[in-house]
Amino acid sequence: MPEIEKIKIGKMKIKNPVIISFVFLASVSILLAIKMQLFAKKEKTEFYFPKETDKFCINLLCLEKRDGYWLITNSFGTVPASNDVVDNFLKGVSEISLTEVVSTNPEKFAEFGIGEAETTVLDINGRRLEIGSNTKSYDGTYVRKENDKIVYKIEKPLTKQTLSTIDYWSKKVITNLALNQIKKISVKYGNKNGEEVPVDGKWKNSEFIEKISDLKSIAYLPGFNQNSKIVYEYLIEYGDKVIKLKAGKQNEKKELYWVTTDEKYFFEIKKEDFDLLTVGWK
């Protein structure tokens, strides 16, 4: 009779190659199953806010996306927002998960900036989150679902004093133009007209060109009543389009220097920038 092999667990060695292969495959399958379970747990992490939205609010200050551009909206009307600032903010808050509980005692909520007389609430698609104080190391923020009895810590710094201001969201970059794409700039000041064109790729008034191609604002001017006597008009031939720009000086309680690209939204600029925009054209 053929010899019958005995398989013992523990001290005896397994000699049958078929069984060795079976044990090996079973071990690999178990390891893969464990990894898949761990991966599934990570995938099940619940994020509080949706990944995409076209509108959100911080208290009465709202931001809305129209035709690919973000606008700040509230009682005074609309203001162009910085797309980069808004997109980066939404990317960050879409990764918020409420998992780290720091307090369930309402008497201690004030220590975390929660439940104050004036609250700051972030509302995205109806999901509302009260924003409290930053952590001492400024690497996170204390939050709670509106009127909830649990305070959480999230690993994202959100400064409520900043988020509720127009200046934080408003568009700061007026122009950001590549110099090699500018073909010509026409300037009008009163009855005077002039133009600037590159010669062999070089501009005669280099400071003017550098400033008008990279112009930033100090602040948005809500409800601005433009009645300036000193106004410069610019037509910038850029690639296959024409960009309109106006800059002016207005004397009110103090001198104010402004710029607009559509005569609807006006922004304050520095005096030094206004001087560079008007040098050689007075």
C-alpha positions as CSV (number, residue, x, y, z in Angstrom):
1,M,0.0,0.0,0.0
2,P,1.2,3.5,-0.7
3,E,2.5,5.4,2.3
4,I,0.0,7.7,3.8
5,E,1.5,11.1,4.8
6,K,0.4,12.6,8.0
7,I,0.0,16.4,8.5
8,K,0.5,17.6,12.0
9,I,0.1,21.1,13.2
10,G,2.8,22.6,15.4
11,K,6.1,20.7,15.5
12,M,5.6,18.4,12.5
13,K,6.6,19.8,9.0
14,I,4.1,19.9,6.2
15,K,5.7,18.0,3.3
16,N,2.8,17.8,0.7
17,P,3.5,20.6,-1.9
18,V,-0.2,20.9,-2.8
19,I,-1.1,21.6,0.8
20,I,1.8,24.1,1.1
21,S,0.5,26.0,-1.9
22,F,-3.0,26.0,-0.4
23,V,-1.8,27.3,2.9
24,F,0.3,30.0,1.1
25,L,-2.7,31.2,-1.0
26,A,-5.0,31.2,2.0
27,S,-2.5,33.4,3.9
28,V,-2.2,35.8,1.0
29,S,-6.0,36.0,0.8
30,I,-6.4,36.7,4.5
31,L,-3.8,39.5,4.2
32,L,-5.6,41.0,1.2
33,A,-8.9,40.8,3.0
34,I,-7.5,42.7,6.0
35,K,-6.0,45.4,3.7
36,M,-9.3,45.8,1.9
37,Q,-11.2,46.2,5.2
38,L,-8.8,48.9,6.3
39,F,-9.1,50.6,3.0
40,A,-12.9,50.4,3.1
41,K,-12.8,52.0,6.6
42,K,-10.8,54.9,5.2
43,E,-13.2,55.3,2.3
44,K,-16.1,55.5,4.7
45,T,-14.8,58.6,6.4
46,E,-17.7,61.0,6.4
47,F,-17.0,64.5,5.4
48,Y,-19.4,67.1,6.7
49,F,-19.6,69.4,3.6
50,P,-20.1,68.4,0.0
51,K,-17.2,68.5,-2.4
52,E,-18.9,70.9,-4.9
53,T,-21.2,73.8,-4.5
54,D,-22.2,77.0,-6.4
55,K,-23.2,78.9,-3.3
56,F,-22.3,79.2,0.4
57,C,-22.7,81.8,3.2
58,I,-20.9,83.0,6.3
59,N,-23.8,84.6,8.3
60,L,-25.3,87.2,5.9
61,L,-22.3,87.3,3.6
62,C,-22.8,84.9,0.7
63,L,-20.7,83.9,-2.3
64,E,-22.2,82.6,-5.5
65,K,-20.7,81.2,-8.7
66,R,-22.1,82.6,-11.9
67,D,-20.8,81.8,-15.4
68,G,-17.6,80.4,-13.8
69,Y,-16.9,83.4,-11.6
70,W,-17.4,83.8,-7.9
71,L,-19.3,86.9,-6.6
72,I,-19.8,88.2,-3.1
73,T,-23.5,89.0,-2.5
74,N,-25.4,90.7,0.3
75,S,-27.5,93.7,1.0
76,F,-25.2,96.2,-0.8
77,G,-25.2,94.2,-4.1
78,T,-22.5,92.1,-5.7
79,V,-18.7,92.3,-5.6
80,P,-16.2,90.2,-7.7
81,A,-14.5,87.6,-5.6
82,S,-11.1,86.0,-6.0
83,N,-11.7,82.7,-7.6
84,D,-8.5,81.3,-6.2
85,V,-9.3,82.3,-2.7
86,V,-12.8,80.7,-2.9
87,D,-11.7,77.5,-4.6
88,N,-8.9,76.9,-2.1
89,F,-11.3,77.5,0.8
90,L,-13.9,75.1,-0.6
91,K,-11.3,72.5,-1.2
92,G,-10.2,72.7,2.4
93,V,-13.6,72.7,4.0
94,S,-14.8,69.8,1.9
95,E,-12.2,67.6,3.8
96,I,-13.7,68.5,7.2
97,S,-14.8,65.5,9.3
98,L,-16.3,65.8,12.7
99,T,-14.5,63.0,14.6
100,E,-12.5,64.6,17.4
101,V,-14.8,65.5,20.3
102,V,-13.4,68.1,22.7
103,S,-16.4,68.9,24.9
104,T,-20.0,67.9,25.5
105,N,-20.3,70.3,28.5
106,P,-22.2,73.5,27.4
107,E,-20.7,75.4,30.4
108,K,-17.2,75.0,28.8
109,F,-18.2,75.9,25.2
110,A,-17.2,79.5,25.7
111,E,-13.6,78.4,26.2
112,F,-13.7,77.2,22.6
113,G,-15.4,80.4,21.2
114,I,-18.7,78.5,20.8
115,G,-22.1,79.9,21.7
116,E,-21.1,83.5,21.9
117,A,-23.6,86.4,21.5
118,E,-22.5,86.9,17.9
119,T,-21.9,83.6,16.3
120,T,-20.2,82.9,12.9
121,V,-22.0,80.1,11.0
122,L,-20.8,78.6,7.7
123,D,-23.7,77.3,5.6
124,I,-23.0,75.1,2.5
125,N,-26.0,73.5,0.9
126,G,-28.0,73.7,4.1
127,R,-25.3,72.1,6.2
128,R,-24.5,74.6,9.0
129,L,-21.4,74.7,11.1
130,E,-20.7,77.2,13.9
131,I,-17.0,78.4,13.8
132,G,-15.3,78.9,17.1
133,S,-11.8,79.9,18.2
134,N,-8.6,78.6,16.7
135,T,-6.5,76.2,18.7
136,K,-3.5,77.7,20.6
137,S,-1.1,76.4,18.0
138,Y,-3.3,77.8,15.2
139,D,-3.3,74.4,13.4
140,G,-7.0,73.8,13.8
141,T,-10.4,75.2,14.8
142,Y,-13.2,74.4,17.3
143,V,-16.6,73.9,15.7
144,R,-20.0,72.5,16.3
145,K,-23.1,71.8,14.3
146,E,-25.4,74.7,14.8
147,N,-27.0,74.6,18.2
148,D,-25.6,71.1,18.8
149,K,-24.3,69.9,22.2
150,I,-21.0,68.6,21.0
151,V,-17.8,70.7,20.2
152,Y,-15.3,69.2,17.8
153,K,-11.8,70.1,16.8
154,I,-11.0,70.1,13.1
155,E,-7.5,70.1,11.6
156,K,-8.1,73.3,9.6
157,P,-7.5,76.8,10.8
158,L,-10.6,79.0,10.1
159,T,-10.5,82.5,11.4
160,K,-14.1,83.7,11.8
161,Q,-13.2,87.4,12.1
162,T,-11.6,87.2,8.6
163,L,-14.1,84.9,6.9
164,S,-17.0,87.3,7.6
165,T,-15.3,90.3,5.9
166,I,-15.7,91.4,2.3
167,D,-12.0,92.3,1.9
168,Y,-10.9,88.7,2.6
169,W,-12.9,87.3,-0.4
170,S,-12.9,90.3,-2.8
171,K,-10.8,90.3,-5.9
172,K,-7.4,91.9,-5.3
173,V,-5.8,91.4,-8.7
174,I,-7.1,93.9,-11.2
175,T,-4.7,92.9,-14.1
176,N,-2.3,90.0,-14.5
177,L,-1.1,90.2,-18.1
178,A,1.8,88.6,-19.8
179,L,4.0,91.4,-21.3
180,N,4.6,89.5,-24.5
181,Q,0.9,89.4,-25.2
182,I,0.3,93.2,-25.0
183,K,0.3,94.6,-28.5
184,K,-0.6,98.2,-27.8
185,I,-2.0,100.5,-25.1
186,S,-4.0,103.6,-25.9
187,V,-4.4,106.3,-23.3
188,K,-6.9,109.1,-23.1
189,Y,-6.8,112.0,-20.5
190,G,-9.2,114.8,-21.1
191,N,-8.5,116.0,-24.7
192,K,-5.1,114.3,-24.8
193,N,-4.6,111.0,-26.5
194,G,-1.5,108.8,-26.7
195,E,-0.4,105.3,-27.2
196,E,2.4,102.9,-26.2
197,V,3.7,100.2,-28.5
198,P,6.7,97.9,-28.2
199,V,9.7,98.4,-30.5
200,D,11.7,95.3,-31.1
201,G,10.0,93.8,-28.0
202,K,10.9,96.7,-25.7
203,W,8.7,99.3,-24.2
204,K,9.8,103.0,-23.9
205,N,7.9,103.5,-20.6
206,S,8.8,100.3,-18.9
207,E,7.5,101.3,-15.4
208,F,4.1,102.1,-16.8
209,I,3.9,98.8,-18.7
210,E,4.9,96.8,-15.7
211,K,2.3,98.4,-13.5
212,I,-0.6,98.3,-15.8
213,S,0.1,94.6,-16.5
214,D,0.3,93.7,-12.9
215,L,-2.2,95.9,-10.9
216,K,-3.5,95.1,-7.5
217,S,-6.2,96.8,-5.4
218,I,-6.1,97.8,-1.7
219,A,-9.8,97.4,-1.1
220,Y,-13.2,97.3,-2.8
221,L,-15.2,100.6,-2.8
222,P,-18.9,99.7,-2.1
223,G,-21.4,102.4,-3.2
224,F,-18.6,104.5,-4.8
225,N,-19.9,107.6,-6.5
226,Q,-17.4,108.5,-9.2
227,N,-17.3,112.2,-9.8
228,S,-13.6,112.6,-10.3
229,K,-12.2,115.4,-12.5
230,I,-9.0,113.5,-13.1
231,V,-9.7,110.3,-15.0
232,Y,-7.5,108.3,-17.3
233,E,-8.9,105.8,-19.8
234,Y,-6.9,102.9,-21.2
235,L,-7.5,100.4,-24.0
236,I,-5.2,97.4,-23.8
237,E,-4.9,95.3,-26.9
238,Y,-4.0,92.0,-25.4
239,G,-3.8,88.9,-27.6
240,D,-7.1,88.8,-29.5
241,K,-9.1,90.9,-27.1
242,V,-9.3,94.5,-25.8
243,I,-9.3,95.2,-22.1
244,K,-10.8,98.5,-20.8
245,L,-9.4,100.2,-17.7
246,K,-10.1,103.5,-16.0
247,A,-8.1,105.1,-13.2
248,G,-8.9,108.3,-11.3
249,K,-8.2,110.6,-8.4
250,Q,-11.0,111.8,-6.3
251,N,-10.8,114.5,-3.6
252,E,-13.2,113.8,-0.8
253,K,-12.2,114.0,2.9
254,K,-8.9,112.7,1.6
255,E,-7.4,111.9,-1.7
256,L,-8.7,108.6,-3.1
257,Y,-7.2,106.7,-6.0
258,W,-9.4,104.3,-7.8
259,V,-9.5,101.9,-10.7
260,T,-12.3,100.0,-12.6
261,T,-12.5,97.6,-15.5
262,D,-16.3,97.8,-16.1
263,E,-17.5,101.1,-14.4
264,K,-19.6,98.9,-12.1
265,Y,-17.1,97.8,-9.6
266,F,-14.5,100.2,-8.2
267,F,-11.4,99.4,-6.3
268,E,-9.0,101.6,-4.3
269,I,-5.3,101.5,-5.4
270,K,-2.1,103.0,-3.9
271,K,-1.1,106.5,-4.8
272,E,2.3,105.1,-6.0
273,D,0.5,102.8,-8.4
274,F,-1.7,105.6,-9.7
275,D,1.4,107.7,-10.3
276,L,3.0,104.9,-12.3
277,L,-0.2,104.6,-14.4
278,T,-0.2,108.3,-15.2
279,V,3.5,109.1,-15.5
280,G,4.2,110.6,-19.0
281,W,0.5,111.1,-19.8
282,K,-0.3,114.3,-17.8
